[in-house]
Amino acid sequence: MANLLVDTGFLVALYIRRDALHPQAIRFLRNNRAALLTVAPVITETCYFLDAKGKQEFLKWVSRGGMKVIEIPTSEYPGIAGYLDKYADQDLDFTDAALIWLADSQKERRILTVDKTDFSVFRLWGGLPFELVDWN
């Protein structure tokens, strides 16, 4: 089964019912057959945007296998720092740099994100762009 990387914006839309993209996120998830994959910083960032009940529901969903979370070994931090330097003009944050690292390490380009402008700029192994999955 193919993997599909997941960024914060999709998860926020999924767990905030009043979000304008909530219906599209639910619809996409119901029809999706790919394994969802992300990094721990995305979990932290998503929780920042959710209320207490949303955080609980989200974390329970993840723990039930809704999405696989990859921890970043500290030995990979210098590589992530390299992405921060490379995209300094984009004001890249640690979470997005960690997603670039995940994409490179897993050789997976497909991503669910609302941040299409930035993820259109970032390049992966061999200069390949992310493949922005249309879900909204």
DSSP file (Angstrom, degrees, kcal/mol; ACC not computed):
  #  RESIDUE AA STRUCTURE BP1 BP2  ACC     N-H-->O    O-->H-N    N-H-->O    O-->H-N    TCO  KAPPA ALPHA  PHI   PSI    X-CA   Y-CA   Z-CA
    1    1 A M              0   0    0      0, 0.0    33,-0.1     0, 0.0     2,-0.1   0.000 360.0 360.0 360.0 137.6    0.0    0.0    0.0
    2    2 A A        -     0   0    0      1,-0.1    33,-2.4    31,-0.0     2,-0.2  -0.388 360.0-125.7 -73.9 151.3    1.3    3.5   -0.9
    3    3 A N  E     -a   35   0A   0     31,-0.2     2,-0.4   103,-0.1   107,-0.2  -0.637  15.4-159.2 -93.3 156.4    2.0    6.0    1.8
    4    4 A L  E     -a   36   0A   0     31,-2.4    33,-2.3    -2,-0.2   107,-0.2  -0.969  16.5-134.0-137.3 119.2    0.6    9.5    1.9
    5    5 A L  E     -ab  37 111A   0    105,-2.4   107,-2.6    -2,-0.4     2,-0.4  -0.431  19.3-150.3 -73.7 147.4    2.3   12.2    3.9
    6    6 A V  E     - b   0 112A   0     31,-1.9    33,-0.3   105,-0.2     2,-0.2  -0.978   8.0-163.7-127.6 128.9    0.1   14.4    6.1
    7    7 A D    >>  -     0   0    0    105,-2.5     4,-1.2    -2,-0.4     3,-0.5  -0.571  37.1 -99.4-101.8 168.8    0.6   18.0    7.1
    8    8 A T  H 3> S+     0   0    0      1,-0.2     4,-2.6    -2,-0.2     5,-0.2   0.865 112.4  63.1 -57.4 -45.6   -1.1   19.9    9.9
    9    9 A G  H 3> S+     0   0    0      1,-0.2     4,-2.2     2,-0.2    -1,-0.2   0.853 102.1  50.2 -56.1 -40.1   -3.7   21.8    7.8
   10   10 A F  H <> S+     0   0    0     -3,-0.5     4,-2.0   102,-0.3    -1,-0.2   0.928 112.7  47.2 -62.4 -44.4   -5.4   18.6    6.7
   11   11 A L  H  X S+     0   0    0     -4,-1.2     4,-1.8     2,-0.2    -2,-0.2   0.872 110.2  51.9 -68.1 -37.5   -5.6   17.3   10.3
   12   12 A V  H  X S+     0   0    0     -4,-2.6     4,-1.5     1,-0.2    -1,-0.2   0.938 111.0  47.9 -62.5 -46.0   -6.9   20.7   11.6
   13   13 A A  H  < S+     0   0    0     -4,-2.2    -2,-0.2    -5,-0.2    -1,-0.2   0.870 110.8  53.1 -61.2 -36.3   -9.6   20.6    9.0
   14   14 A L  H  < S+     0   0    0     -4,-2.0    -1,-0.2     1,-0.2    -2,-0.2   0.850 117.6  34.8 -67.1 -35.3  -10.4   17.0    9.9
   15   15 A Y  H  < S+     0   0    0     -4,-1.8     2,-0.7    -3,-0.2    -2,-0.2   0.443 102.5  73.5-107.8  -0.8  -10.9   17.8   13.6
   16   16 A I    ><  -     0   0    0     -4,-1.5     3,-1.9     1,-0.1     6,-0.2  -0.909  62.7-164.8-112.0 104.6  -12.4   21.3   13.7
   17   17 A R  T 3  S+     0   0    0     -2,-0.7    -1,-0.1     1,-0.3     5,-0.1   0.778  87.1  53.8 -61.1 -28.9  -16.0   20.8   12.6
   18   18 A R  T 3  S+     0   0    0     -3,-0.1    -1,-0.3     4,-0.1     2,-0.1   0.537  81.4 115.7 -85.3  -4.9  -16.5   24.5   11.9
   19   19 A D  S X  S-     0   0    0     -3,-1.9     3,-1.9    -7,-0.2    -3,-0.0  -0.410  73.6-128.5 -63.6 137.2  -13.4   24.7    9.6
   20   20 A A  T 3  S+     0   0    0      1,-0.3     4,-0.2     2,-0.1    -1,-0.1   0.779 109.0  48.0 -58.9 -27.1  -14.4   25.5    6.0
   21   21 A L  T 3> S+     0   0    0      1,-0.2     4,-2.4     2,-0.1    -1,-0.3   0.379  81.4 101.4 -96.0   4.4  -12.5   22.5    4.8
   22   22 A H  H <> S+     0   0    0     -3,-1.9     4,-2.5     1,-0.2     5,-0.2   0.923  80.1  49.4 -57.1 -49.1  -13.9   20.0    7.3
   23   23 A P  H  > S+     0   0    0      0, 0.0     4,-2.4     0, 0.0    -1,-0.2   0.902 112.9  48.1 -60.0 -38.9  -16.4   18.3    4.9
   24   24 A Q  H  > S+     0   0    0     -4,-0.2     4,-2.7     2,-0.2    -2,-0.2   0.893 110.8  51.0 -67.5 -38.7  -13.8   17.9    2.2
   25   25 A A  H  X S+     0   0    0     -4,-2.4     4,-2.5     2,-0.2    -1,-0.2   0.922 112.0  46.8 -64.3 -44.0  -11.3   16.4    4.8
   26   26 A I  H  X S+     0   0    0     -4,-2.5     4,-2.3     2,-0.2    -2,-0.2   0.935 113.5  48.8 -61.5 -47.1  -13.9   13.9    6.0
   27   27 A R  H  X S+     0   0    0     -4,-2.4     4,-1.4    -5,-0.2    -2,-0.2   0.920 112.1  48.4 -60.8 -45.2  -14.9   12.9    2.4
   28   28 A F  H  X S+     0   0    0     -4,-2.7     4,-1.3   107,-0.2     3,-0.4   0.938 111.2  49.9 -61.3 -46.4  -11.2   12.5    1.4
   29   29 A L  H  < S+     0   0    0     -4,-2.5     3,-0.3     1,-0.2    -1,-0.2   0.885 107.4  54.2 -62.3 -39.4  -10.5   10.3    4.5
   30   30 A R  H  < S+     0   0    0     -4,-2.3    -1,-0.2     1,-0.2    -2,-0.2   0.844 116.9  37.5 -62.5 -33.4  -13.5    8.1    3.9
   31   31 A N  H  < S+     0   0    0     -4,-1.4    -1,-0.2    -3,-0.4    -2,-0.2   0.542  92.2 110.3 -96.5  -8.5  -12.4    7.4    0.3
   32   32 A N     <  +     0   0    0     -4,-1.3    -3,-0.0    -3,-0.3    -4,-0.0  -0.439  35.0 175.2 -73.4 138.7   -8.6    7.2    1.0
   33   33 A R        +     0   0    0     -2,-0.2     2,-0.2     2,-0.1    -1,-0.1   0.420  50.4  99.9-117.6  -5.7   -6.9    3.8    0.7
   34   34 A A  S    S-     0   0    0    -33,-0.1     2,-0.4     1,-0.1   -31,-0.2  -0.500  81.4-106.4 -81.4 151.7   -3.3    5.0    1.2
   35   35 A A  E     -a    3   0A   0    -33,-2.4   -31,-2.4    -2,-0.2     2,-0.3  -0.642  35.2-129.3 -74.8 130.5   -1.5    4.6    4.6
   36   36 A L  E     -a    4   0A   0     -2,-0.4    32,-2.6    30,-0.3     2,-0.4  -0.657  29.9-177.1 -85.9 138.1   -1.2    8.1    6.3
   37   37 A L  E     +ac   5  68A   0    -33,-2.3   -31,-1.9    -2,-0.3     2,-0.3  -0.998  10.6 149.3-140.4 135.2    2.2    9.0    7.5
   38   38 A T  E     - c   0  69A   0     30,-2.2    32,-3.1    -2,-0.4     2,-0.3  -0.879  38.2-102.1-150.6-176.6    3.5   12.0    9.4
   39   39 A V  E >>  - c   0  70A   0    -33,-0.3     3,-1.4    -2,-0.3     4,-0.9  -0.793  35.8-108.1-113.2 158.2    6.2   13.2   11.9
   40   40 A A  H >> S+     0   0    0     30,-1.3     4,-1.9    -2,-0.3     3,-0.6   0.837 114.2  63.7 -56.2 -38.0    5.7   13.9   15.6
   41   41 A P  H 3> S+     0   0    0      0, 0.0     4,-2.6     0, 0.0    -1,-0.3   0.830  98.1  57.1 -59.0 -28.2    6.0   17.7   15.1
   42   42 A V  H <> S+     0   0    0     -3,-1.4     4,-2.6     2,-0.2    -2,-0.2   0.880 104.5  52.2 -66.9 -36.7    2.8   17.6   13.0
   43   43 A I  H <X S+     0   0    0     -4,-0.9     4,-2.3    -3,-0.6    -1,-0.2   0.944 111.8  45.8 -62.7 -47.3    1.0   16.0   16.0
   44   44 A T  H  X S+     0   0    0     -4,-1.9     4,-1.5     1,-0.2    -2,-0.2   0.932 114.2  47.5 -60.3 -47.6    2.2   18.8   18.3
   45   45 A E  H  X S+     0   0    0     -4,-2.6     4,-0.8     1,-0.2    -1,-0.2   0.893 111.3  51.0 -64.7 -40.2    1.3   21.5   15.8
   46   46 A T  H >X S+     0   0    0     -4,-2.6     3,-1.2     1,-0.2     4,-0.7   0.931 107.0  53.6 -62.2 -45.7   -2.1   20.1   15.2
   47   47 A C  H >< S+     0   0    0     -4,-2.3     3,-0.8     1,-0.3    -1,-0.2   0.831  98.3  65.4 -59.6 -32.2   -2.9   19.9   18.9
   48   48 A Y  H 3< S+     0   0    0     -4,-1.5    -1,-0.3     1,-0.2    -2,-0.2   0.855 105.4  43.6 -56.7 -35.9   -2.0   23.6   19.2
   49   49 A F  H << S+     0   0    0     -3,-1.2     2,-0.2    -4,-0.8    -1,-0.2   0.588 101.9  83.1 -88.7 -11.8   -5.0   24.4   17.0
   50   50 A L  S << S-     0   0    0     -3,-0.8   -34,-0.1    -4,-0.7     2,-0.1  -0.629  75.0-122.6 -97.9 151.1   -7.5   22.0   18.6
   51   51 A D     >  -     0   0    0     -2,-0.2     4,-2.8     1,-0.1     5,-0.2  -0.268  45.3 -88.2 -76.9 176.9   -9.7   22.5   21.7
   52   52 A A  H  > S+     0   0    0      1,-0.2     4,-2.0     2,-0.2     5,-0.1   0.895 129.1  45.8 -57.4 -44.9   -9.4   20.0   24.6
   53   53 A K  H  > S+     0   0    0      1,-0.2     4,-2.6     2,-0.2    -1,-0.2   0.911 112.8  50.9 -65.8 -41.8  -12.0   17.6   23.2
   54   54 A G  H  > S+     0   0    0      1,-0.2     4,-2.8     2,-0.2    -2,-0.2   0.903 108.7  51.7 -62.0 -41.8  -10.5   17.8   19.7
   55   55 A K  H  X S+     0   0    0     -4,-2.8     4,-2.8     2,-0.2     5,-0.2   0.922 110.9  48.3 -59.6 -44.8   -7.1   17.0   21.0
   56   56 A Q  H  X S+     0   0    0     -4,-2.0     4,-2.2    -5,-0.2    -2,-0.2   0.937 113.7  45.5 -62.8 -47.4   -8.4   13.9   22.8
   57   57 A E  H  X S+     0   0    0     -4,-2.6     4,-2.2     2,-0.2    -2,-0.2   0.921 114.7  48.8 -61.8 -44.3  -10.3   12.7   19.8
   58   58 A F  H  X S+     0   0    0     -4,-2.8     4,-2.4    -5,-0.2    -2,-0.2   0.938 112.1  46.6 -61.7 -49.4   -7.3   13.3   17.5
   59   59 A L  H  X S+     0   0    0     -4,-2.8     4,-2.4     1,-0.2    -1,-0.2   0.858 111.9  51.3 -66.3 -34.5   -4.8   11.6   19.8
   60   60 A K  H  X S+     0   0    0     -4,-2.2     4,-1.6    -5,-0.2    -1,-0.2   0.910 109.4  51.0 -65.7 -41.7   -7.1    8.6   20.2
   61   61 A W  H  <>S+     0   0    0     -4,-2.2     5,-2.5     2,-0.2     6,-0.3   0.926 111.8  46.8 -61.1 -45.4   -7.5    8.3   16.4
   62   62 A V  I ><>S+     0   0    0     -4,-2.4     3,-1.8     1,-0.2     5,-0.6   0.932 111.1  51.7 -61.7 -45.3   -3.8    8.3   16.0
   63   63 A S  I 3<5S+     0   0    0     -4,-2.4    -1,-0.2     1,-0.3    -2,-0.2   0.767 104.2  57.9 -66.5 -24.5   -3.3    5.8   18.7
   64   64 A R  I 3<5S-     0   0    0     -4,-1.6    -1,-0.3    -3,-0.2    -2,-0.2   0.423 130.0 -94.2 -82.7   1.7   -5.8    3.5   17.1
   65   65 A G  I < 5S+     0   0    0     -3,-1.8    -3,-0.2     2,-0.2    -2,-0.2   0.616  82.2 137.5  98.1  13.5   -3.7    3.5   13.9
   66   66 A G  I   <S+     0   0    0     -5,-2.5     2,-0.3     1,-0.2   -30,-0.3   0.790  82.1   4.7 -60.6 -26.7   -5.4    6.3   12.0
   67   67 A M  S   <S-     0   0    0     -5,-0.6     2,-0.4    -6,-0.3    -2,-0.2  -0.970  74.8-122.5-158.4 140.7   -2.0    7.5   11.0
   68   68 A K  E     -c   37   0A   0    -32,-2.6   -30,-2.2    -2,-0.3     2,-0.5  -0.747  25.7-152.9 -87.9 132.8    1.6    6.3   11.5
   69   69 A V  E     -c   38   0A   0     -2,-0.4     2,-0.5   -32,-0.2   -30,-0.2  -0.928   2.6-153.0-111.4 123.6    3.8    8.7   13.2
   70   70 A I  E     -c   39   0A   0    -32,-3.1   -30,-1.3    -2,-0.5     2,-0.3  -0.834   9.6-142.4 -97.5 125.7    7.6    8.7   12.6
   71   71 A E        -     0   0    0     -2,-0.5   -32,-0.0   -32,-0.2    -2,-0.0  -0.633  17.7-127.4 -82.5 145.0    9.9    9.9   15.3
   72   72 A I        -     0   0    0     -2,-0.3     2,-0.1     2,-0.0     5,-0.1  -0.840  18.5-131.9 -96.8 117.9   12.9   11.8   14.1
   73   73 A P    >   -     0   0    0      0, 0.0     3,-2.4     0, 0.0     4,-0.3  -0.426  17.8-124.6 -64.5 142.2   16.2   10.5   15.4
   74   74 A T  G >  S+     0   0    0      1,-0.3     3,-1.4     2,-0.2    -2,-0.0   0.768 109.7  71.1 -60.5 -23.0   18.4   13.3   16.8
   75   75 A S  G 3  S+     0   0    0      1,-0.3    -1,-0.3     2,-0.1     4,-0.2   0.694  94.7  55.4 -65.1 -16.4   21.1   12.1   14.4
   76   76 A E  G <> S+     0   0    0     -3,-2.4     4,-1.9     1,-0.2     3,-0.5   0.524  80.6  91.9 -91.7  -8.0   18.9   13.5   11.6
   77   77 A Y  H <> S+     0   0    0     -3,-1.4     4,-2.9    -4,-0.3     5,-0.2   0.868  80.0  56.9 -58.8 -39.4   18.7   17.0   13.1
   78   78 A P  H  > S+     0   0    0      0, 0.0     4,-1.6     0, 0.0    -1,-0.2   0.903 107.9  49.0 -59.5 -37.6   21.7   18.3   11.1
   79   79 A G  H  > S+     0   0    0     -3,-0.5     4,-1.4    -4,-0.2    -2,-0.2   0.896 111.2  49.0 -65.7 -39.8   20.0   17.3    7.9
   80   80 A I  H  X S+     0   0    0     -4,-1.9     4,-2.1     1,-0.2    -1,-0.2   0.893 107.5  54.9 -66.3 -39.2   16.8   19.1    9.0
   81   81 A A  H  X S+     0   0    0     -4,-2.9     4,-2.0     1,-0.2    -1,-0.2   0.863 103.1  57.8 -59.8 -34.6   18.9   22.1    9.9
   82   82 A G  H  X S+     0   0    0     -4,-1.6     4,-2.7     2,-0.2    -1,-0.2   0.882 105.0  49.1 -63.1 -38.3   20.1   22.0    6.3
   83   83 A Y  H  X S+     0   0    0     -4,-1.4     4,-2.4     2,-0.2    -2,-0.2   0.904 108.5  53.9 -66.4 -40.1   16.6   22.3    5.0
   84   84 A L  H  < S+     0   0    0     -4,-2.1     8,-0.2     1,-0.2    -2,-0.2   0.889 113.1  43.5 -60.5 -38.7   16.0   25.3    7.3
   85   85 A D  H >< S+     0   0    0     -4,-2.0     3,-1.5     1,-0.2     4,-0.2   0.929 112.1  52.1 -70.4 -46.5   19.1   26.9    5.8
   86   86 A K  H 3< S+     0   0    0     -4,-2.7     3,-0.3     1,-0.3    -2,-0.2   0.871 120.3  33.8 -58.9 -38.6   18.2   26.0    2.2
   87   87 A Y  T ><>S+     0   0    0     -4,-2.4     3,-1.8     1,-0.2     5,-1.2  -0.032  76.9 125.1-109.9  30.3   14.7   27.5    2.6
   88   88 A A  G X 5S+     0   0    0     -3,-1.5     3,-1.4     1,-0.3    -1,-0.2   0.839  72.1  59.7 -57.4 -33.9   15.5   30.4    4.9
   89   89 A D  G 3 5S+     0   0    0     -3,-0.3    -1,-0.3     1,-0.3    -2,-0.1   0.676 103.0  52.6 -70.2 -15.4   13.9   32.8    2.4
   90   90 A Q  G < 5S-     0   0    0     -3,-1.8    -1,-0.3    -6,-0.1    -2,-0.2   0.415 110.6-123.2 -94.3  -0.9   10.6   30.8    2.8
   91   91 A D  T < 5 -     0   0    0     -3,-1.4    -3,-0.2    -4,-0.3    -2,-0.1   0.923  39.0-162.3  54.9  46.5   10.7   31.2    6.6
   92   92 A L      < -     0   0    0     -5,-1.2     2,-0.2    -8,-0.2    -1,-0.2  -0.333   2.0-145.8 -60.6 133.5   10.6   27.4    6.8
   93   93 A D     >  -     0   0    0     -3,-0.1     4,-2.4     1,-0.1     5,-0.2  -0.561  26.0-103.6 -98.7 169.9    9.5   26.1   10.3
   94   94 A F  H  > S+     0   0    0      1,-0.2     4,-2.6     2,-0.2     5,-0.2   0.870 117.8  56.0 -60.2 -39.1   10.7   22.9   12.0
   95   95 A T  H  > S+     0   0    0      2,-0.2     4,-1.8     1,-0.2    -1,-0.2   0.936 110.7  42.5 -61.6 -47.8    7.5   21.0   11.2
   96   96 A D  H  > S+     0   0    0      2,-0.2     4,-2.1     1,-0.2    -1,-0.2   0.888 113.7  52.6 -67.5 -37.8    7.7   21.6    7.5
   97   97 A A  H  X S+     0   0    0     -4,-2.4     4,-2.4     1,-0.2    -1,-0.2   0.891 108.0  52.2 -62.3 -38.2   11.4   20.8    7.5
   98   98 A A  H  X S+     0   0    0     -4,-2.6     4,-2.5     2,-0.2    -1,-0.2   0.862 107.5  51.8 -66.1 -35.4   10.6   17.6    9.3
   99   99 A L  H  X S+     0   0    0     -4,-1.8     4,-2.6     2,-0.2    -2,-0.2   0.870 108.2  51.0 -68.4 -36.3    8.1   16.7    6.6
  100  100 A I  H  X S+     0   0    0     -4,-2.1     4,-2.6     2,-0.2    -2,-0.2   0.935 110.7  49.6 -63.6 -44.5   10.7   17.3    3.9
  101  101 A W  H  X S+     0   0    0     -4,-2.4     4,-3.0     1,-0.2    -2,-0.2   0.928 111.3  49.2 -57.7 -45.9   13.0   15.0    5.8
  102  102 A L  H  X S+     0   0    0     -4,-2.5     4,-2.5     2,-0.2     6,-0.2   0.921 110.3  50.3 -61.3 -45.0   10.3   12.4    6.0
  103  103 A A  H  X>S+     0   0    0     -4,-2.6     5,-1.8     1,-0.2     4,-1.0   0.932 114.4  44.5 -59.3 -46.3    9.6   12.6    2.3
  104  104 A D  H  <5S+     0   0    0     -4,-2.6     3,-0.3     1,-0.2    -2,-0.2   0.920 115.2  47.2 -64.6 -43.8   13.2   12.2    1.5
  105  105 A S  H  <5S+     0   0    0     -4,-3.0    -1,-0.2     1,-0.2    -2,-0.2   0.827 121.2  36.5 -70.6 -30.3   13.8    9.3    3.9
  106  106 A Q  H  <5S-     0   0    0     -4,-2.5    -1,-0.2    -5,-0.2    -2,-0.2   0.487 102.3-128.7 -96.9  -5.8   10.7    7.5    2.8
  107  107 A K  T  <5 +     0   0    0     -4,-1.0     2,-0.4    -3,-0.3    -3,-0.2   0.925  62.7 139.3  53.2  46.9   11.0    8.4   -0.9
  108  108 A E      < +     0   0    0     -5,-1.8    -1,-0.2    -6,-0.2    -2,-0.2  -0.987  30.2 175.2-124.3 126.0    7.4    9.5   -0.8
  109  109 A R        +     0   0    0     -2,-0.4    22,-2.5    -3,-0.1     2,-0.3   0.649  48.6 101.1-103.6 -20.1    6.3   12.7   -2.6
  110  110 A R  E     + d   0 131A   0   -107,-0.2  -105,-2.4    20,-0.2     2,-0.3  -0.508  49.2 174.8 -76.5 131.9    2.5   12.7   -2.2
  111  111 A I  E     -bd   5 132A   0     20,-2.3    22,-2.4    -2,-0.3     2,-0.7  -0.996  32.5-141.6-142.1 142.4    1.3   15.0    0.6
  112  112 A L  E     +b    6   0A   0   -107,-2.6  -105,-2.5    -2,-0.3  -102,-0.3  -0.912  48.8 138.1 -96.9 116.0   -2.0   16.3    2.0
  113  113 A T        -     0   0    0     -2,-0.7    22,-0.2    20,-0.4     3,-0.1  -0.989  54.6-150.7-153.7 156.4   -1.5   20.0    2.9
  114  114 A V  S    S+     0   0    0     -2,-0.3     2,-1.7     1,-0.1     3,-0.3   0.493  88.3  85.4 -99.0 -11.3   -3.3   23.3    2.7
  115  115 A D     >  +     0   0    0      1,-0.2     4,-2.2     2,-0.1     5,-0.2  -0.426  50.2 149.6 -87.8  60.5    0.2   25.0    2.4
  116  116 A K  H  >  +     0   0    0     -2,-1.7     4,-1.1     1,-0.2    -1,-0.2   0.813  62.2  60.0 -69.1 -31.1    0.3   24.5   -1.3
  117  117 A T  H  > S+     0   0    0     -3,-0.3     4,-0.6     2,-0.2     3,-0.3   0.967 112.8  35.7 -62.1 -53.1    2.5   27.6   -2.0
  118  118 A D  H >> S+     0   0    0      1,-0.2     4,-1.8     2,-0.2     3,-1.5   0.931 115.9  52.7 -68.3 -45.7    5.4   26.5    0.2
  119  119 A F  H 3< S+     0   0    0     -4,-2.2    11,-0.7     1,-0.3    -1,-0.2   0.671 103.2  60.4 -69.3 -13.4    5.2   22.8   -0.6
  120  120 A S  H 3< S+     0   0    0     -4,-1.1    -1,-0.3    -3,-0.3    -2,-0.2   0.740 107.8  45.7 -76.9 -23.9    5.2   23.7   -4.3
  121  121 A V  H << S+     0   0    0     -3,-1.5    -2,-0.2    -4,-0.6    -1,-0.1   0.854  92.1  93.2 -85.2 -39.7    8.7   25.3   -3.8
  122  122 A F     <  -     0   0    0     -4,-1.8     8,-0.7     1,-0.1     2,-0.4  -0.229  61.8-153.2 -62.4 143.1   10.3   22.6   -1.7
  123  123 A R  B     -E  129   0B   0      6,-0.2     2,-0.1     1,-0.0     5,-0.1  -0.924   6.6-161.4-121.6 146.4   12.4   20.0   -3.6
  124  124 A L    >   -     0   0    0      4,-3.7     3,-2.1    -2,-0.4     4,-0.3  -0.252  50.8 -29.2-107.9-166.3   13.2   16.4   -2.6
  125  125 A W  G >  S+     0   0    0      1,-0.3     3,-1.6     2,-0.2    -1,-0.3  -0.146 132.9  12.3 -48.3 140.0   15.8   13.9   -3.7
  126  126 A G  G 3  S-     0   0    0      1,-0.3    -1,-0.3    -3,-0.1    -2,-0.0   0.641 129.8 -72.3  65.6  14.6   16.9   14.4   -7.2
  127  127 A G  G <  S+     0   0    0     -3,-2.1    -1,-0.3     1,-0.2    -2,-0.2   0.595  86.9 156.3  78.5  10.1   15.2   17.9   -7.3
  128  128 A L    <   -     0   0    0     -3,-1.6    -4,-3.7    -4,-0.3    -1,-0.2  -0.418  36.8-129.4 -72.2 144.1   11.7   16.3   -7.5
  129  129 A P  B     -E  123   0B   0      0, 0.0    -6,-0.2     0, 0.0    -9,-0.1  -0.465  28.2 -95.6 -84.5 162.8    8.8   18.4   -6.3
  130  130 A F        -     0   0    0     -8,-0.7     2,-0.7   -11,-0.7   -20,-0.2  -0.442  33.7-126.2 -65.3 151.8    6.2   17.3   -3.8
  131  131 A E  E     -d  110   0A   0    -22,-2.5   -20,-2.3    -2,-0.1     2,-0.7  -0.923  22.6-145.0-101.7 109.0    3.0   15.9   -5.4
  132  132 A L  E     -d  111   0A   0     -2,-0.7     2,-0.4   -22,-0.2   -20,-0.2  -0.657  11.9-139.5 -81.2 112.3    0.2   17.9   -3.8
  133  133 A V        -     0   0    0    -22,-2.4     2,-0.7    -2,-0.7   -20,-0.4  -0.572  14.9-127.2 -76.2 127.8   -2.8   15.6   -3.4
  134  134 A D        +     0   0    0     -2,-0.4    -1,-0.1     1,-0.2   -22,-0.1  -0.654  54.1 138.2 -79.2 112.1   -6.1   17.4   -4.3
  135  135 A W              0   0    0     -2,-0.7  -107,-0.2   -22,-0.2    -1,-0.2   0.454 360.0 360.0-128.8 -10.9   -8.5   16.9   -1.4
  136  136 A N              0   0    0   -108,-0.0  -112,-0.1  -111,-0.0    -2,-0.1   0.424 360.0 360.0-125.6 360.0  -10.1   20.3   -1.0
